[in-house]
Structure formats: structure tokens, C-alpha cells
Amino acid sequence: MNSAFTIMVRIVLGGLFLISGIAKILDPIRFLFTLRAFRLLPGILEPFLALFLPWFEVVLGLFIMLGLFLRTCSLMLGCLNFLFMMAIVSVMLRGFEIDCGCFGLLADILPIPDMADYKAVVRNLILIGMSAYLYRSQGTLFSADRLLMHRGGGRKSA
């Protein structure tokens, strides 16, 4: 697979999750209200998820950008996007018109569509495709996995 394209996918996908995770970290109350609007989780889990999920997105985004545990992180990110997509489809089927919360505060600053609608479903499908591409890639010259593999005598790190 093309190394330059793989690096670009890593930067775009990882950067998107890094930035959107940080935007949610900066306003956890807003993200908590967004989670509650979906009406999918028991109330006791919502505060935990509102605090944990953005940090998880930041770590996954950073690791994807660095190429660290690339296959594991891309698989986790693909699964996470699938869950996000199912949550969005759920609110669409129930007739709710809500903010998906995908970009947190960033949606207020930049003109980013952030509604739980068919566009968000398509966006998640694209992100799942990008994650699948990275999962299948063999890494690139500029990845922490490749560096670790060469230092470890050829053993794979993830």
C-alpha cells in the first residue's frame, strides 16, 4: 500500500479524533447533555462515559497519528465509529433531532455539521473505511510500530 497515502490517512483520522476528543474534554457538561439526549444508556453510566470517552478518543487519535499499535488502535477506532453510527441510526429511527456531539465545542467555532442525521452516518462509514484501511496496512516508514519492530529484532509490537 502507498506509504504517503497511509500517512495521510493516519494524520486525518488520528487528527480528527485527537481534536474532537480535546473539544469534548474542554466542555464535559455539554458532552454529558449530548449523551443524555440519545437516551441509550442508564443514567449512572452517562457521567462516566462523558469523562472517559473523550480521553479514549484523544489517546486513539494520538496513537494513530504516531503509528503506535496501529492495527489495534485502528480496529478500536473502527468499532467505536460503528457504535457511534448505530447510536445515530437509533435516534433517527426514533425521530429525535439532536446534536450528535461528534465535535463538541469545535462545532460552535467552525461551521461543522454536527447533527445526528444521515450525513453523520455517512461520515462514520467513511471513518470506518479509513480505520479498515489502516488495519490492513503494513505500517509506514514514519510509524512508531516500525521503529519498535526494528529495535525489537523484527518482532511485531501490536
Steps between C-alpha positions, in 0.01 A plus 500: 500500500613851429696638796419866429128424482516293820675785682235742375220271623673468838533877535141573392334224705722537804489878489121503475463287812774682686340839437140392556599320821672813630192709410285265711749500787477879511123485555408172673160631616392569143614153398310350794179675385562374146533142626178539698316623188566164332306320776700180453692455826404455862535836675775374728729426201459835326736707723767229483476481122495882466835512681661182365404495132668829397830391659471166322451686171805719570723200576378305196541807276851566628605136463356485145692815404823361648444157348519342845308172536349594166304182433355484852411869509350503152285198591386672821426822312304313233292325767447829683378664179266207440351552847468874433325426171257259665418759767430758228283258302313424823408865562407546134263202515345634821444838335734703723667809356811542712861608485718191458774653716766376260708815509410657834585870523666486159156491334427843651831653393517359146208444263504121548173307461442327833144367483409135549379448143580308184810720441640383834432139398688551172785673685524203737504255208791694348684496834438124530645459150807703595543289813470180296760630254743570785430161657599331174804720438844374588607821667721762344853623526385772740322290762584416857403137433764467231761660727408263785501202264853577380631562852338182629676276250211476258225413747166672445393738776124478450 
